[in-house]
Amino acid sequence: MSKYGNLTGTQLEGFPDEVIDKMLERQVEQGNPRDIEVFKKYNAANREEGGFDWSKTEEWRHDRLIWNYTINCKYFVPFFELYPKKSLDNTVIEVLTEEHGKKVIEWWRKQGIYTNVYVGSCCKKNISTDRYYGVINGHFGNYFLSDVKVNNAKIITLPEEKALPCYMMCWDTDELEAEKRLVIYYNKQLVYQFITLCETSVERYLKGGTNCFFKVFKHAKEIEEPENKMDAAITEICKELDNVVNQLKSLNK
């Protein structure tokens, strides 16, 4: 999920945030105002069109084809070889089934990681011990748990598999303004995909109160906590969301 919001249907659909960041940086360097709308309409916009000239960038000096690969072909490997995605280094996902493995590989590809010929067939269901797919020390592969532990790698789940309800950091346009909220419903078809409660509303509900304030957000990310377990009573809140969800859907038609 991009920090730039919903890019579906634009010419930036499928572009990693790091690539967009660099495009906007080059746009400003060449005298144009920072404006993502330019690239949403035409991702290869040159300087005169409000974007930037590829031949006048540092990337061009490194590899004259890098922007062609990145923008025209949506092939991000050369870009991330030049600008490694440090936030995902030493991070793996345990593959549970072969079908799950396909989703894991696809997720890594969407992050701009070169997955080579991996298909995610090593999985827990098949009792494969090398079922941890991800990046360790800058290299993508499927690793044994011993490799994960030795390198102190982080084991994550696919973002869309996060069990709800759970606490997450939520925001609309600026991640710096993210709030800790209890996410109780998620629907990627909506513009405001996450329906949440604040901690005081959760406490009020558990004490029998009925005035619980729901708030919706466009973006959310996991909170690293040793325990993220919710009281079973919170599940009842989810049952009361049908009307709220229907209203949101009607607003986004």
N, C-alpha and C positions, 0 to 999 in steps of 0.2 A: 504494500500500500504506500503510494508516494506521499511525501510530505507536501507536494504541490497540489494535492487534491486528486479528484477524479480526472484522469487523462484519457479515459476511454473515448474513442471517436476523434481524438485530435492526432496530429502528426507526431506527438510525443508519447503516444500509447506504447507501453512496453519499455520505455527508456528508464534505466536506473537513475536514482536521484543524483548520484555522483556525476553522471554524464551531463545532466541538466545543469547542475551547479557549475560545471566547467564551461558549458556553452554560455551561460549568463555572465560568467566572469570574463570571457573573451569578448562578449557583446559590449560590456562596459569599457574594457580596455581600448576598444577601437572607436570610442567616442559616442556610442549609442546609449540611451537610457536602459536600465535593467528592466526588461519587459518579456516575460515568458509567453505572453499572448502572441508575440511575433513568431515564435517557434511552434506554438500550437497550430498556427495556420499553415506555416511552411518551415519545416525543421531545418532545411538547408539554406535559409535566408542569408544573403551576403550582407556586407556592411551597408551598401546603399539601400537595401531592403529592410534595414533595421536590425540585422543580425551581425555576422562577422565574416571576414574573408579568411578562409582556411589557410591560404598561403602566407598569412602574416601572423601565424601562431607558433608557439613553442612546439606544439604537437607535430606540425608540418615539418619542422626541422628534424624532429626525431624520426618520423616516418610519413612520407608524403601521402600515403594511402589511409592513414589512421582515421581521418574524419569521414572519408568515403565509406570505410568499413563500419564506422560507428553510426553515422547518420543515415546513409543510403541503404546499407545492408543490414542494419541492426545487429551487427556482429561486434560484440563488445570486448572480446578477448584481448585484442591489441591495446585497447584503452586501459583495461585493468592490469595489463602487464606493465604499462607505463605508470599507472596510478593504482597500486594494489589496494584492495578493499580491506583495510586493516581491521575494521569493525567485525568482520566475519572470520578473521584468522583464528585458528584454534577453536573452531566451532563445528560440532557434528550433530547429526540427527540419526537416532536409532530407527532402522527400517523394520517394520513389523511384519508386513506381507509383501509379496511381489507387486501387488497393485499399489500399495502404499509407497513402495520403492520408486515406482514411476513418477508419483507425485513429488517425492523428495528430490529426484533428479531434475524434474521440471522446475521446481522452486529454486534450486541452486542456479540453474541456467538463467532464470529471470533476474537473479541477483548479479548477473554478469560474470559468473564463474564458469570457466571452461571445464566441462565435465567429461571430455574425451568420449570414450565409447561406453561409459558406465550406464547401466540400465536399472540398477537398484534391485537386482535379483537375489542378493544375499540378504536374508531376512530372519527375523526371530522365529517365524512359523516354520522355516526350514532348518532351524537349529544352527544357523550360520553364526560363527563367532566373530567374523569380520563384517558385521552388519552396521557399523557406524559410519555413515557417509558424510563427508564434509571436508573442511580445509584445516590442515595441520601444518604449521610452519610454511605456509604459502602454497602448499600443494594439495590438490583435491584428490580424494580417493576413498576407498572403503577400508576402515581401520578396525583393529581388534580393541576390545575394552582396555587391555593393558597399554596400548598405544595412547589411547585417550587419557588415561590416568597419568602416564609418565610425562605427557606434555601439558598436563593440567588443562585439557580442553574442556569447553563447556558443552554439555549435551542439552539441546533445545528440542522443542516439538515444532511442527509446522504451525505458523502463526494462526491459521484458520482452524487448527485443531484444539486451541486453548479451551479447556473445559470451563463452562459457565455454570453458575455465576463465579466471578473472581475479580479481585482488585486489579486495575490497570491505570496507567497514566493516560489521560484523554485530552484531546485538544482539537481545534478546528483549523486554524491557519498558522499559528505560531507554536511550535513545540515547547518553546521556552515558557509558555503560559499554561503548560499541561497541568491538569488537576488529577489528584488521586480519587478515583471513583470506583464503585462496584458496578461492573458491567454485567447486566443480567439478560441482555438480548443482543444478537448481532445478525445483521442481514446485509450482505454485500451488494444487494440490488438497490439499496437506498442510498441517497446522497449522505444523509446522516446515519451512518451504519450502526452506531453503538448507542443503546439505550442504557442509562445508568442511574444510580442512586448515590447520594453522598453518604458518608459514614453516619452522620446524625440521623438521616432518614432511615437507614438500616436499623439503627438502635431503636428509633421510634416505632418502627414496624414490629420489631421483636418484643417490644413492651406493650403491644396491643394498640398502638396508635394507627390512625387511618390517613392522616395528612402527610403522605409521603411525596416528596417532590422529585419527579423524573426529569432528567436532562439528557439531551441527545448530542452526540459528537460525530465528527467526520473521521477522526483518527484515534487510534489507541495503540499502546505497546505494553508488553509484559513488565511486571515489576518483579525484580529478583528478590524473593523472600523465601526463607527456609520453609515456612508453612503458609499456605494460601487457602485454608479450608474455611468454608462458610457453614453457619448453622443451617440445619436441614430446613428450618422454617422459612429461610429466604427463598427456597424453591417455590413456595406458595406465591411469592411476589410475581414470579414469571407467569403464573396462571392468570394474573390480572392484567396482562399486557396486551391482550388481543385488540382492545379498543384503541390503545395508544399506537400500536403497530399499523392498524388499518388507517388511522388518521395520518400517520407519516407517509404511508404509501400513496394516499390520495393527494398529499401535498407535493409529492415528487413525480406525479404523472405529467 
